[in-house]
Amino acid sequence: MTSITLPRRLKTVLLAAAFAGVAGASAFAQDNTPREAVITVSGEGRSSVAPDMAILSFSVVTDAKTAREALDANNKTMADVLNALKTGGIAERDLQTSGFAVNPQYQYPDNSDGGNRQPVLTGYQVANSLTIKVRDLAKLGAIIDQSVTLGVNQGGSIQFSNDKPEAVITEARKAAVADAVAKAKVLSEAAGVSLGRIVEIAENASRPEPMPMMRSMAKEYAADAVPIATGENSYNVTVNVTFAIKQ
């Protein structure tokens, strides 16, 4: 048997050429592999339900000559509000301080004559903000009314929500997929092809959208309570579905 010893540099060149040939052949084979024909559509689903919870935010704002006086007065008012809420059935877990601030208050003189008069400190302002989860919506109007009576004087944003929206979101998901399937069938029929298996499904994030109702619910509350219209929450889901096309 005859053996040939090649120089190390020539061996390296030959090996590199061999690997390049294999890689090139693989790339060629991959490039010439026919891609699967698909149809991609988006589907939308919506499911609505009446809210069963409200998130209420408001503040107690107090002004006084000194920061100590403003804080003491603010503390007393907020304590009265918290005690009234707890007595009215709001649980500790549904009460959360969401903001607190102490700010000096100034009077700014008129310098339109070119003067350089400095602002004058006139007092201090304390603001204490509270976020409340109201799980009994029948009490919402009365809670707002009583809180204002006790000293709440700023804010008042309300967000209606659902404590457990999973079942409603599931219905929205089903409707979204059904919508995607219906669209894909229309497209495939128009193109003269047949739908195959589902290749991929992707869901976009869903979020509730308040759907106000055109009626007042004031009649459900006491005459001295704040009228509240709860409306409905609509949960929207969007899915992207890719179908294979039968050959």
C-alpha atoms as one frame of an Amber mdcrd trajectory, in Angstrom:
protein
   0.000   0.000   0.000   1.355   3.372  -0.995   0.940   6.333   1.363   1.454
   9.964   0.549   2.392  12.473   3.194   1.095  15.950   2.478   2.490  19.152
   3.899   0.458  20.489   6.877  -0.541  23.690   5.048  -1.840  21.719   2.041
  -3.858  19.466   4.378  -5.517  22.516   5.912  -6.440  23.911   2.500  -7.935
  20.613   1.330  -9.981  20.142   4.522 -11.353  23.691   4.294 -12.344  23.113
   0.684 -14.080  19.857   1.600 -16.109  21.478   4.407 -17.006  24.390   2.152
 -18.270  21.946  -0.462 -20.461  20.141   2.075 -21.862  23.422   3.446 -22.519
  24.669  -0.066 -24.338  21.491  -0.979 -26.486  21.738   2.185 -27.346  25.352
   1.461 -28.222  24.491  -2.105 -30.474  21.665  -0.973 -32.126  23.904   1.605
 -32.705  26.721  -0.866 -34.321  24.318  -3.319 -36.680  22.767  -0.768 -40.195
  24.014  -1.551 -41.728  26.087   1.253 -45.101  25.138   2.675 -47.923  27.292
   1.311 -49.851  28.982   4.111 -52.622  31.503   4.809 -52.284  33.839   7.804
 -55.318  35.666   9.161 -56.200  37.641  12.281 -59.366  37.053  14.274 -61.051
  39.280  16.838 -63.307  38.242  19.674 -65.207  40.262  22.244 -67.141  39.256
  25.332 -68.929  41.700  27.641 -69.963  41.445  31.261 -71.210  43.818  33.927
 -68.430  44.923  36.322 -68.460  43.618  39.864 -65.812  45.901  41.330 -64.836
  49.574  41.222 -61.420  51.111  41.908 -61.880  54.577  43.364 -59.100  57.136
  43.866 -59.311  60.427  45.760 -57.260  62.712  48.012 -57.502  64.821  51.125
 -55.703  68.142  50.575 -55.110  70.491  53.525 -53.572  73.974  53.691 -52.171
  75.628  56.839 -49.596  78.162  57.955 -47.087  75.512  59.003 -46.311  72.026
  57.738 -47.119  70.625  61.191 -50.560  72.203  61.258 -51.318  71.050  57.725
 -50.199  67.503  58.512 -52.184  67.286  61.756 -55.374  68.487  60.102 -54.852
  66.180  57.117 -54.176  63.189  59.367 -57.408  63.741  61.280 -59.508  64.019
  58.121 -57.982  60.957  56.470 -58.366  58.942  59.671 -62.072  59.822  59.727
 -62.422  58.757  56.080 -60.613  55.435  56.665 -62.663  54.640  59.770 -65.902
  55.370  57.908 -64.856  53.149  54.988 -63.941  50.255  57.270 -67.187  50.642
  59.219 -69.038  50.624  55.904 -67.636  47.223  54.990 -64.424  47.983  53.056
 -61.751  45.422  53.984 -58.202  46.408  54.957 -56.819  44.701  51.843 -58.916
  46.998  49.657 -57.520  50.232  51.120 -54.145  51.510  49.921 -52.368  54.832
  50.292 -51.316  55.740  46.766 -49.619  59.097  47.294 -48.406  61.540  49.932
 -46.845  64.991  49.579 -45.943  68.056  51.658 -45.414  71.196  49.573 -44.642
  74.803  50.522 -47.031  77.418  49.148 -45.735  80.728  47.791 -47.214  84.041
  46.741 -45.437  85.400  43.688 -45.231  89.213  43.575 -45.808  91.263  40.448
 -42.445  92.023  38.829 -43.871  93.593  35.687 -42.177  96.885  36.622 -38.749
  95.269  36.331 -38.357  94.616  40.026 -36.758  91.541  41.529 -39.098  90.770
  44.402 -38.753  87.273  45.868 -41.681  84.876  46.363 -43.231  84.985  49.816
 -43.877  81.763  51.744 -47.545  81.742  52.711 -47.964  78.251  54.166 -47.855
  74.538  53.457 -50.069  72.014  51.739 -50.356  68.313  52.590 -51.983  65.867
  50.148 -52.789  62.266  51.067 -54.184  60.035  48.302 -56.173  56.834  48.795
 -57.135  54.010  46.416 -60.158  51.899  47.323 -61.528  48.699  45.847 -65.287
  48.679  46.219 -66.612  45.141  45.741 -70.236  45.990  46.489 -71.172  48.433
  43.730 -74.485  49.180  45.391 -72.502  51.072  48.048 -70.320  53.061  45.651
 -72.449  56.200  45.441 -72.896  56.360  49.199 -69.153  55.851  49.764 -68.292
  58.774  47.494 -70.902  60.999  49.111 -69.801  60.171  52.663 -66.102  60.596
  51.820 -66.687  64.103  50.472 -68.709  64.943  53.579 -65.807  63.828  55.776
 -63.237  65.936  53.939 -62.191  64.371  50.627 -61.660  67.359  48.334 -59.610
  66.238  45.333 -59.574  63.445  42.754 -62.471  61.083  42.218 -61.386  58.835
  39.347 -63.342  55.585  39.001 -62.317  52.454  37.100 -64.822  49.620  36.809
 -63.344  46.141  36.707 -64.028  42.466  37.289 -62.495  40.490  40.094 -62.290
  37.241  38.096 -62.570  37.912  34.333 -61.049  34.584  33.214 -64.332  33.048
  32.037 -65.208  36.140  29.995 -61.741  36.241  28.416 -62.075  32.554  27.519
 -65.269  33.311  25.604 -63.496  36.160  23.805 -60.657  33.793  22.853 -63.105
  31.264  21.399 -64.819  33.989  19.403 -61.454  35.249  18.104 -60.394  31.811
  16.868 -63.810  31.222  15.273 -63.494  34.580  13.509 -60.033  33.646  12.201
 -61.279  30.282  10.905 -64.207  31.937   9.126 -61.901  34.481   7.460 -59.470
  31.750   6.374 -62.295  29.754   4.780 -63.450  32.790   2.800 -59.910  33.485
   1.581 -59.217  29.867   0.639 -62.518  29.543  -1.245 -61.833  32.777  -3.108
 -58.375  31.499  -4.055 -59.655  28.054  -5.051 -57.562  26.164  -2.497 -58.312
  23.994   0.534 -57.322  24.698   4.124 -55.028  22.258   5.863 -53.782  21.975
   9.411 -53.192  24.943  11.723 -49.485  25.749  11.721 -49.397  28.484  14.360
 -51.671  30.464  16.708 -50.518  33.629  18.466 -52.619  35.729  20.841 -52.273
  39.445  21.431 -52.784  40.835  24.914 -56.382  41.444  25.909 -57.695  44.269
  28.023 -61.087  45.397  29.243 -62.751  48.331  27.534 -65.488  50.071  29.504
 -68.745  50.185  27.540 -70.970  52.825  29.178 -74.675  52.127  29.097 -77.067
  54.894  28.122 -79.076  54.718  31.299 -78.711  55.998  34.826 -78.600  53.630
  37.756 -79.356  56.335  40.297 -82.643  54.679  41.173 -80.693  51.802  42.741
 -79.128  54.067  45.335 -80.367  56.231  48.172 -81.661  59.658  47.261 -78.691
  61.402  48.931 -76.037  59.210  47.284 -74.007  60.043  44.179 -75.702  58.556
  41.054 -73.458  55.932  39.431 -73.779  54.182  36.031 -71.659  51.015  35.969
 -72.150  50.003  32.318 -70.295  46.938  31.020 -66.706  45.836  30.537 -65.853
  44.437  27.119 -62.847  42.122  26.925 -61.208  42.008  23.487 -58.854  39.293
  22.228 -56.998  39.229  18.895 -55.326  36.105  17.525 -53.129  35.514  14.484
 -53.660  32.051  12.975 -51.590  30.455  10.204 -53.157  27.628   8.176 -51.390
  25.294   5.785 -52.804  25.020   2.263 -53.502  21.496   1.064 -51.604  20.636
  -2.093
